[in-house]
Amino acid sequence: MKKLAKFIAVFVLIVSCSFASTQAQNPIKIGYIDFNTLLAAMPGIDSVKVKLQNYQKTLTDQMDVMKAEFENKYLDYQSQASSMSDLIKQNKEKELSDLQGRIDSFQQKASQDLQTKQQDLVSPFIEKAKVAIKAVAKDNKYTYILNAIEDVIIYKDEADDIMALTKKKLGIQ
């Protein structure tokens, strides 16, 4: 369904561009670029990946410590459950339940925090790439630049790929 919606959107864009160009007598020039490939080629993005991996490892290590604590307490509970009074059992079960809740909460917060960290680190690169793409589009008189993600562009002429022009604008080899 998403692919159909993307196809319809691109088709409507192309048809409306064609109609507008015949009305205004201004040629429509559409280019495309694989934005993710451009980001991956940008200088400094490797250090962002390393920072994110290190941050993720820190979070994972903390999660492992919490899980190990839970597992140890659970095994201790299981081994001593038969000799415990009901009050102590309830107390231990509540303690295990609370610990599981903290683990679940930490996992959710860690995931959100990692996404925020990624966004903070990658945003300057995205903005720099967008500025370069806009400059290339203006310099080369493109009316539209599309992201060449899979299944959105049905046909593309290699002459309209602005990757090389954008890399040149950013100083990427």
Secondary structure, 3 states (H helix, E strand, C coil): CHHHHHHHHHHHHHHHHHHHHHHHCCCCCEEEECHHHHHHHCCCHHHHHHHHHHHHHHHHHHHHHHHHHHHHHHHHHHHHHHHCCHHHHHHHHHHHHHHHHHHHHHHHHHHHHHHHHHHHHHHHHHHHHHHHHHHHHHHCCCCEEEECCCCCCCCCCHHHECHHHHHHHHCCC
